């Protein structure tokens, strides 16, 4: 049974975690990490989200 959608009101705080399956690494090296952070930063700008 799917989870019910959460309320998402402007200004609401969210605790977000990024974790690989079975707690595996989600980035393999410095280049992967830099790419991940860069893409995350771009999404934050596009969606007006602050981290």
N, C-alpha and C positions, 0 to 999 in steps of 0.2 A: 504494500500500500504506500503510495507516494506521500511525502511529507507535505503538509499544508504550506502555502506560500507565506513568507514572513511579511509583516508590514514594513514598508520602506518610505518613511516620511522624511522630508528635507531636514537636514541637521541631525539625523539619527546616527548614533555611533554603532559601529559593527566591529566585532572581533573576527578577523579573517586569518586563517592559517593555510599555508601551502605545504602539503606533505605528500611525498611519493607513496605509492602502494607499498605496503609492508615496511613503511618508514625508509624506503630507499631514497637515495639522493635524487633531487630533481634537477640539479646541475652537476655536470661532470668535471668542469674545470673553470678557470678564471674567465675565459672567453664566454662560456655558457652563462655564467653568472652576470657578466656585464651586459650580455644580450637580454637576459631576463629582466634585469633592473631597468634597462633602457626602454624596453617595451612596456613595462609596468608604468614607468614615468610618463610615457606617451599616452597611455590609457587614462592616467590620472588627469592629464591636461584636457584630453578630449571629453571626459565625463565630469570635469570640475570636482574631482575627488582629492581629498588630502590624506596623506599617510603620515 
